[in-house]
Each structure stands twice: as C-alpha cells, then as structure tokens.
Amino acid sequence: MIDRDATLKIADIGCGTGASTLLLAQVLKKSHITAVDFLPDFLDILNNEAEKAGVAGRISTLECSMDDLSFADEEFDVIWSEGAIYNIGFEKGVHDCRRFLKKNGILVASGIIWISGSRTSEIQTHWDNEYPEINLASAKIKVQEKHGYSSRRVLCFAGTLLAG
C-alpha cells in the first residue's frame, strides 16, 4: 500500500539500530526517513550502517522518547513503528501518531495480539502483568477506528492503518 516511486516523508518511531529504517531507505529510494529512538548508541549504529549502505543522505536521526515527539501536525506520509509502539501503550501510540500523519497517511505498527480467545490462566496472568493492552486483533482494530483510522484499510493489527 506504499507507493515505492513516491517521494514520501517517513518517521520510523522506536527504530532501534535501524534495521527497518535501512530497508525502507533502500526500497523507497525517493523518500526521506526520520529515525527516532531514545538510545544514542542505537542511533550511532544506524548512522554508521546508513553510511555503509549509501543511504545516509536520506535518513535523519532524532534522539528522543516516543512519548515526547515534537513533530508538526500532518508532517508525515508514513509512520512506521515495528515492535515498538507498545512502549507507550498501543492506544496512546495510535492516538499520538494520528495527528502527525497527513490526510490519507499510513501508520504501520506491529505488536503482540492474541490469536485465540482461549488460553491457560497462567499465560493470561503473565501477559496481563507484562502487557495489559494485549488483546485480540478485533479489539485492536476497534481502537484504531476510535482514533480515526479507516477500517477499510485496516488489514490486521500488525498491518497497515490509514489515517483520514
């Protein structure tokens, strides 16, 4: 659902050492990516790898916490948060990212969901303590819709969400 030939402004929030950032830069050759993480050592690794890959000119790094982003409203075409949005809470993350997306912008967020409604009480207790927002994909989609993402483009919780 992302046009590989478009010139896009992308934020990779919770980028870590930048595996996804680098892949996005290599695949989306006309795009610029702002890679965000709160750990400067991770961003240093990303910057070094971006130089080696020849994509450093299209990647900017930003050292800050996911819950303290200072982007402009409707700044990005795509916000990518692979395995990281849970750090500030799924609902908060979905809500916060919405205002940074342009109309028809895309949020790609992945995380843990239940694939079944049945599990042992021991497993349920463990995950209730570790990640209280874990739920079925249908519940995650309801959260996304509540915050203005179009249900016609929500493929699954770990899939692509459309703002607008």
C-alpha positions as CSV (number, residue, x, y, z in Angstrom):
1,M,0.0,0.0,0.0
2,I,3.0,2.3,-0.1
3,D,3.9,3.7,-3.5
4,R,7.6,2.8,-3.9
5,D,8.1,5.5,-6.5
6,A,6.5,8.4,-4.5
7,T,8.5,11.0,-2.6
8,L,7.5,10.3,0.9
9,K,8.3,11.8,4.3
10,I,8.5,8.9,6.8
11,A,9.1,8.6,10.5
12,D,10.4,5.3,12.0
13,I,9.4,5.6,15.6
14,G,11.3,3.3,18.0
15,C,13.8,2.5,15.3
16,G,16.4,0.8,17.5
17,T,19.5,0.1,15.5
18,G,17.6,0.8,12.3
19,A,17.0,-2.5,10.5
20,S,13.6,-1.3,9.3
21,T,14.9,2.2,8.6
22,L,17.7,0.9,6.3
23,L,15.3,-1.4,4.5
24,L,12.8,1.4,4.0
25,A,15.6,3.7,2.6
26,Q,16.7,1.0,0.2
27,V,13.2,0.2,-1.1
28,L,11.7,3.7,-1.1
29,K,14.5,5.5,-2.9
30,K,12.8,8.9,-3.2
31,S,11.8,9.1,0.4
32,H,13.3,10.8,3.5
33,I,13.2,9.0,6.8
34,T,13.4,10.4,10.3
35,A,14.5,7.6,12.6
36,V,13.6,8.1,16.2
37,D,15.0,6.3,19.3
38,F,15.9,7.4,22.8
39,L,19.2,5.4,22.9
40,P,22.0,7.4,21.2
41,D,24.2,4.2,20.8
42,F,21.4,2.7,18.6
43,L,21.3,5.8,16.5
44,D,25.1,5.8,16.1
45,I,24.9,2.2,14.8
46,L,22.1,3.3,12.4
47,N,24.1,6.3,11.2
48,N,27.2,4.0,10.5
49,E,25.1,1.4,8.7
50,A,23.4,4.1,6.6
51,E,26.8,5.4,5.5
52,K,27.9,1.9,4.5
53,A,24.6,1.3,2.6
54,G,24.8,4.7,0.8
55,V,21.5,5.9,2.2
56,A,22.7,8.3,4.9
57,G,21.6,11.4,2.9
58,R,18.0,10.3,3.2
59,I,18.0,9.4,6.9
60,S,17.9,11.8,9.8
61,T,18.2,10.5,13.3
62,L,16.4,12.0,16.3
63,E,17.2,11.1,19.9
64,C,14.0,11.4,21.9
65,S,11.4,9.4,23.6
66,M,8.3,8.1,21.7
67,D,6.1,9.9,24.2
68,D,7.8,13.3,23.7
69,L,7.6,13.7,19.9
70,S,7.6,17.3,18.7
71,F,6.7,16.8,15.0
72,A,4.3,19.2,13.2
73,D,0.7,18.2,12.6
74,E,0.3,16.3,9.4
75,E,4.0,16.2,8.8
76,F,4.4,12.6,7.6
77,D,3.1,10.4,4.8
78,V,4.0,7.2,6.7
79,I,4.8,6.5,10.3
80,W,6.5,3.1,10.9
81,S,6.7,1.6,14.4
82,E,7.8,-2.0,14.2
83,G,7.5,-3.8,17.5
84,A,7.9,-0.5,19.5
85,I,4.5,1.2,19.9
86,Y,3.7,-0.9,22.9
87,N,6.4,1.1,24.8
88,I,4.0,4.0,25.3
89,G,0.8,1.9,25.1
90,F,-0.9,0.8,21.9
91,E,-3.9,3.2,22.3
92,K,-1.7,6.2,23.2
93,G,0.6,5.4,20.4
94,V,-2.1,5.1,17.8
95,H,-3.7,8.3,19.1
96,D,-0.5,10.3,19.2
97,C,0.7,9.2,15.8
98,R,-2.6,10.2,14.2
99,R,-2.0,14.0,14.4
100,F,1.4,13.6,12.7
101,L,0.0,11.9,9.6
102,K,-1.1,13.7,6.5
103,K,-4.6,13.1,5.3
104,N,-4.6,9.6,3.8
105,G,-1.2,9.0,5.6
106,I,-0.3,5.5,6.6
107,L,0.6,4.1,10.1
108,V,2.4,0.8,10.1
109,A,2.5,-0.6,13.6
110,S,3.2,-4.1,14.8
111,G,2.8,-5.8,18.2
112,I,1.6,-8.7,20.2
113,I,-2.0,-9.9,19.9
114,W,-4.0,-12.9,21.0
115,I,-4.8,-15.2,18.0
116,S,-7.3,-17.1,20.0
117,G,-9.9,-16.3,22.8
118,S,-8.7,-19.3,24.9
119,R,-5.5,-19.7,26.9
120,T,-4.5,-21.0,30.3
121,S,-5.0,-18.8,33.3
122,E,-1.2,-18.9,33.8
123,I,-0.5,-17.5,30.4
124,Q,-3.3,-14.9,30.8
125,T,-1.9,-13.7,34.1
126,H,1.6,-13.5,32.8
127,W,0.6,-11.3,29.8
128,D,-1.8,-9.2,31.9
129,N,1.2,-8.3,34.0
130,E,3.7,-7.8,31.1
131,Y,1.5,-6.1,28.6
132,P,-2.0,-5.2,29.9
133,E,-3.1,-4.0,26.4
134,I,-2.7,-7.4,24.8
135,N,-6.0,-8.3,23.1
136,L,-7.5,-9.9,20.0
137,A,-6.9,-8.3,16.6
138,S,-10.6,-7.2,16.5
139,A,-10.2,-5.2,19.7
140,K,-7.0,-3.5,18.3
141,I,-8.9,-2.6,15.2
142,K,-11.7,-1.0,17.3
143,V,-9.0,1.1,19.0
144,Q,-7.7,2.2,15.6
145,E,-11.1,3.1,14.3
146,K,-11.8,5.0,17.5
147,H,-8.8,7.2,16.7
148,G,-9.8,8.0,13.1
149,Y,-8.1,5.3,11.1
150,S,-10.2,3.9,8.2
151,S,-11.5,0.4,8.8
152,R,-11.5,-0.3,5.0
153,R,-7.7,-0.2,5.0
154,V,-7.0,-2.0,8.3
155,L,-5.7,-5.3,7.3
156,C,-4.8,-6.6,10.7
157,F,-3.3,-5.3,13.9
158,A,0.2,-5.9,12.6
159,G,-0.7,-4.5,9.3
160,T,-1.3,-1.1,7.7
161,L,-3.6,1.6,9.0
162,L,-4.8,4.6,7.0
163,A,-5.4,8.0,8.6
164,G,-8.0,10.2,7.1
